[in-house]
């Protein structure tokens, strides 16, 4: 398994670096749109069937709806797959429109599309389903899929806009992925005290501490990497040392919380991985769950608490 993970990373990382650092603007926009689509589709495919399963026995409890209830319970697997495909496609469409509006329109227009998109999602969840419990289950599934897996990519896009060559997106990736690696090895070699056994049994406080140290170190090392001019940049630091420490610390904490949130979703939906798009790594959400929570935190720190070293 470890060998397969390494091979996938060796193939995928150069492509990712090229797209973020050197790809044309249209390629970058399409790349983030693909990220939104993959994340939302995986979340919806996990949540919607599970929520339907849990709430199905509450639906159509009245005698007048007995015939409809019988038809619903008698649906074939093919009918179910077709229905969930359509529902997932709806979630992806809404999330994609919201992301594109936020990326391409001004702030007020982007907010308007966001509000309209979420309100439309609620309306479709209510009126495309029959039975009060089923309606609320569908609304919950729609909103969690879009808000949890889709909206944070707006923050990733905003980080991309802060500096040339996606330097602050690389900072986000370094903080989160270094935290994952540090947490894994810290927990493996030193982990004794479980942090949240009912959410993620393998995570320990020792691993979490190691992950935070790795996140802070990665933030500073990446800034040194830019200053050294190895990447052909102007040699400017990413931010002040204090800002980088805050980015590593709070961004790393947010990344670990994001990992726990996805663990809860997977345990709730009874799946091991969110998907299988990356051999050895699982699904797209399995690789980006920490980014979803870390991106808004890091963007806030850099945007509102950065200094003159934060240049575009």
MARSEFI-63802 format. One record per residue (C-alpha): y, z, x. Coordinates in pm, whole numbers, plus 32768, in hexadecimal, padded with zeros to 4 digits. Layout:
SITE    yy    zz    xx
SITE     Y     Z     X
...
***
This chain:
SITE    yy    zz    xx
SITE  8000  8000  8000
SITE  80F6  805B  8117
SITE  80AC  7F10  81C6
SITE  80F3  7E50  8086
SITE  823A  7F0D  8059
SITE  82A5  7EB4  81BB
SITE  824F  7D44  818E
SITE  8315  7D34  8049
SITE  8440  7DD8  80F0
SITE  8431  7CF0  821E
SITE  8439  7BC1  8139
SITE  8531  7C42  803A
SITE  8637  7CF2  8110
SITE  86B5  7BBD  81CD
SITE  86E1  7B07  8082
SITE  8799  7C30  7FEE
SITE  887E  7C50  811E
SITE  88D2  7ADD  8118
SITE  8923  7ADD  7FA4
SITE  8A02  7C11  7FC1
SITE  8AAD  7BC2  810B
SITE  8ABE  7A48  8121
SITE  8A64  79B2  7FD3
SITE  8B6E  78F4  7F0D
SITE  8C20  79A4  7DF0
SITE  8B56  78FA  7CDE
SITE  8A11  7960  7D8A
SITE  8A84  7AC8  7D97
SITE  8ADD  7ACC  7C25
SITE  898E  7A32  7BC7
SITE  88DC  7B2D  7CA6
SITE  897A  7C56  7BF3
SITE  8937  7BB4  7AA3
SITE  87CA  7B99  7B08
SITE  87CC  7D09  7B6C
SITE  8857  7D6B  7A17
SITE  8754  7C97  7964
SITE  862D  7D1E  7A2B
SITE  8696  7E89  7A0A
SITE  86DC  7E7A  7895
SITE  85A2  7DB3  7847
SITE  84C5  7EAD  78FF
SITE  856A  7FD4  7851
SITE  854A  7F32  76FB
SITE  83DF  7ECD  7733
SITE  838C  8034  7787
SITE  8455  80E4  767B
SITE  8446  8010  7540
SITE  82C9  800A  750D
SITE  82AB  817C  755E
SITE  83BE  81E0  746C
SITE  8323  8107  735C
SITE  81D4  81AC  739A
SITE  8266  8309  737E
SITE  832F  82C8  7243
SITE  8242  81DA  7190
SITE  8197  82E9  70C6
SITE  82E8  8358  7038
SITE  834C  81FF  6FC4
SITE  8335  8193  6E59
SITE  82B1  82DF  6DDE
SITE  8319  8293  6C78
SITE  8211  8207  6B8C
SITE  82EE  80D9  6B42
SITE  82D2  8072  6CB1
SITE  815B  80A1  6CD0
SITE  8110  7F2C  6CD0
SITE  8215  7EE9  6DDE
SITE  8191  8009  6EAD
SITE  8030  7F7F  6E97
SITE  80A6  7E28  6F0B
SITE  8162  7EC1  702D
SITE  803C  7F8C  70A5
SITE  7F59  7E5B  7087
SITE  802B  7D84  7174
SITE  7F62  7CD1  727D
SITE  7F9F  7D02  73EF
SITE  8036  7BA6  73FD
SITE  8130  7BFA  72EB
SITE  818E  7D3A  739D
SITE  81C2  7C86  74E8
SITE  829C  7B80  7440
SITE  836C  7C89  7396
SITE  83A1  7D57  74D1
SITE  83F4  7C1C  7594
SITE  8505  7BCA  7499
SITE  858A  7D2F  749A
SITE  858A  7D3A  7616
SITE  863D  7BEA  7624
SITE  8748  7C75  753A
SITE  8781  7DA2  7620
SITE  8798  7CBE  7751
SITE  888D  7BD7  769F
SITE  8975  7CF4  763C
SITE  896B  7D8F  7798
SITE  89A9  7C3D  783D
SITE  8AD5  7BF1  7760
SITE  8B69  7D4A  77A2
SITE  8B38  7D21  791B
SITE  8BCF  7BC5  7925
SITE  8CF9  7C35  7856
SITE  8D35  7D5E  793B
SITE  8D17  7C83  7A73
SITE  8DE4  7B58  7A00
SITE  8EE5  7BDD  7907
SITE  8FFF  7CD6  792D
SITE  8FC0  7E47  78F0
SITE  9033  7E53  7784
SITE  8F6B  7D1F  771F
SITE  8E3B  7DA3  77D8
SITE  8E51  7EF0  7722
SITE  8E70  7E3B  75D5
SITE  8D33  7D72  7617
SITE  8C82  7EB1  7685
SITE  8CDA  7F66  7542
SITE  8C85  7E3C  7466
SITE  8B3B  7E0A  751E
SITE  8ACC  7F73  74F5
SITE  8B37  7F81  7388
SITE  8A7C  7E3C  7344
SITE  894B  7ED3  73E9
SITE  8958  7FFD  72FD
SITE  897F  7F1B  71CE
SITE  885A  7E3E  7231
SITE  8783  7F70  7274
SITE  87CE  7FFA  711A
SITE  87B9  7EBE  7049
SITE  869F  7E09  70FF
SITE  85B2  7F2C  70C3
SITE  852A  7FCF  6F89
SITE  8504  8145  6F60
SITE  8601  824C  6FCB
SITE  8532  82D1  70ED
SITE  84DD  8175  7166
SITE  864A  810E  7154
SITE  86BB  822F  722C
SITE  859C  81F9  7320
SITE  8604  808D  7347
SITE  8773  80EB  737A
SITE  8710  81EB  7483
SITE  8635  80EE  7536
SITE  8748  7FE6  7534
SITE  885B  80CD  75AD
SITE  8793  8177  76BE
SITE  871C  8026  7742
SITE  887A  7F93  774B
SITE  8945  80C4  77B0
SITE  884E  8151  78AC
SITE  87CF  8010  794D
SITE  88EF  7F1E  790F
SITE  8A46  7FBE  791A
SITE  8A2D  8058  7A79
SITE  8A24  7EF9  7B0B
SITE  8B92  7EDE  7AAC
SITE  8BD3  7FF4  7BAA
SITE  8B06  7F36  7CAE
SITE  8BDC  7E02  7C6C
SITE  8D18  7ED4  7C8F
SITE  8C97  7F57  7DDC
SITE  8C68  7DEF  7E47
SITE  8DD6  7DAC  7DF8
SITE  8E50  7EC5  7EDA
SITE  8E09  7E13  8022
SITE  8DAA  7CCB  80C2
SITE  8C3F  7C72  80F8
SITE  8BC2  7D6D  7FF6
SITE  8BF2  7E80  80FB
SITE  8C03  7F94  7FF8
SITE  8AD0  7F14  7F44
SITE  8A1C  7F2E  8092
SITE  8AA2  8091  80A9
SITE  8A0B  80DB  7F52
SITE  88BD  8046  7FBA
SITE  88BC  8104  8103
SITE  8906  8252  805E
SITE  8802  822D  7F4A
SITE  86EA  818D  8011
SITE  8717  8274  813C
SITE  8709  8396  8045
SITE  85C4  830E  7FB6
SITE  852C  82EA  810F
SITE  85A4  843C  8189
SITE  852D  84E3  804C
SITE  83D6  8442  8068
SITE  8395  84A9  81CF
SITE  8443  85FA  81AA
SITE  836E  864E  807E
SITE  8233  85CB  8123
SITE  8255  8699  8260
SITE  831D  87CA  81F0
SITE  8308  87D3  8073
SITE  828B  891A  7FE2
SITE  8368  8972  7EB8
SITE  8357  887F  7D96
SITE  84A9  8824  7D07
SITE  845B  87A4  7BA8
SITE  82E2  87AA  7B71
SITE  82F2  873F  7A03
SITE  83CD  8612  7A5D
SITE  8348  85A5  7BAF
SITE  8232  8683  7C39
SITE  8244  85FE  7D9E
SITE  83B6  8643  7DD9
SITE  840E  877B  7E9E
SITE  854D  8830  7EFB
SITE  8501  87F5  8069
SITE  84E2  8681  8029
SITE  8628  8682  7F63
SITE  86DF  872C  8084
SITE  8651  8634  817E
SITE  86BA  8519  809A
SITE  8821  8596  808A
SITE  8834  85B5  8204
SITE  87AF  8452  8223
SITE  88AE  83D2  8126
SITE  89D4  8470  81DF
SITE  8953  83EF  832D
SITE  8924  8291  82A0
SITE  8A8A  8286  821D
SITE  8B17  82DF  8374
SITE  8A2A  81FB  8432
SITE  8A80  80D0  835A
SITE  8BF3  810E  8396
SITE  8BB1  8119  850E
SITE  8AEF  7FD5  84E5
SITE  8C20  7F2E  844D
SITE  8D10  7FBE  854F
SITE  8C31  7F39  8667
SITE  8C7C  7DDC  85E1
SITE  8B0A  7D7D  85EF
SITE  8B25  7CDF  8498
SITE  8C56  7C12  84FA
SITE  8D44  7CE1  8425
SITE  8EA3  7D4C  8482
SITE  8E12  7E8C  8511
SITE  8EAF  7F70  840D
SITE  8DF8  80AF  83A5
SITE  8D78  80C3  8243
SITE  8E3F  8200  81FF
SITE  8EA8  8345  82A4
SITE  8D94  842E  8324
SITE  8DD5  8524  820A
SITE  8DC4  8413  8105
SITE  8C80  838D  8199
SITE  8BED  84EB  8194
SITE  8C4B  850E  8024
SITE  8BB8  83B7  7FD9
SITE  8A72  8412  8085
SITE  8A5B  856B  7FEA
SITE  8ABE  8527  7E82
SITE  8A39  83C2  7E7D
SITE  88F0  8443  7F08
SITE  88DF  8554  7E00
SITE  8926  8457  7CEC
SITE  881B  8370  7D77
SITE  8718  8485  7D6E
SITE  8779  84DB  7C08
SITE  8752  836E  7BAB
SITE  85F5  8371  7C3D
SITE  859E  84A1  7B69
SITE  8627  83FB  7A30
SITE  8548  82CC  7A61
SITE  8421  83B3  7AA2
SITE  845F  8455  7951
SITE  8471  8301  78A7
SITE  832B  8290  7948
SITE  827A  83D1  78ED
SITE  82FF  83B5  7789
SITE  8289  824C  7769
SITE  813B  8292  7819
SITE  8167  818E  792D
SITE  813A  81AF  7AA5
SITE  823A  80A7  7B09
SITE  8356  8006  7A4B
SITE  82C8  7EB1  7AA6
SITE  8219  7DED  7BB8
SITE  8322  7CFF  7C39
SITE  831A  7D8D  7D9C
SITE  81BA  7DA4  7E31
SITE  8181  7F03  7EB4
SITE  82C9  7F81  7E25
SITE  8290  7F62  7CAF
SITE  839F  7EEA  7BC5
SITE  850D  7E9A  7BF1
SITE  8577  7FEA  7B60
SITE  848D  809B  7C50
SITE  8562  8013  7D6F
SITE  86B9  8036  7CCC
SITE  86A2  8172  7BF6
SITE  876F  8238  7CF3
SITE  8879  8128  7D06
SITE  88BC  8144  7B92
SITE  893D  82A7  7BB5
SITE  89C8  8295  7D17
SITE  8A9F  815E  7CE3
SITE  8B9C  81F9  7BEF
SITE  8BB4  8336  7CC4
SITE  8BF1  8279  7E09
SITE  8CE9  8190  7D5F
SITE  8DB2  82B8  7CDD
SITE  8DB9  835E  7E34
SITE  8E28  8221  7EE6
SITE  8F1B  81AE  7DDA
SITE  8FCC  82F4  7D91
SITE  8F89  83D5  7EBD
SITE  8F7F  82D8  7FDA
SITE  9098  829F  80D0
SITE  9146  818A  818F
SITE  9005  8144  824F
SITE  8F77  80B0  8110
SITE  8FF1  7F4E  8132
SITE  8F86  7E08  8098
***
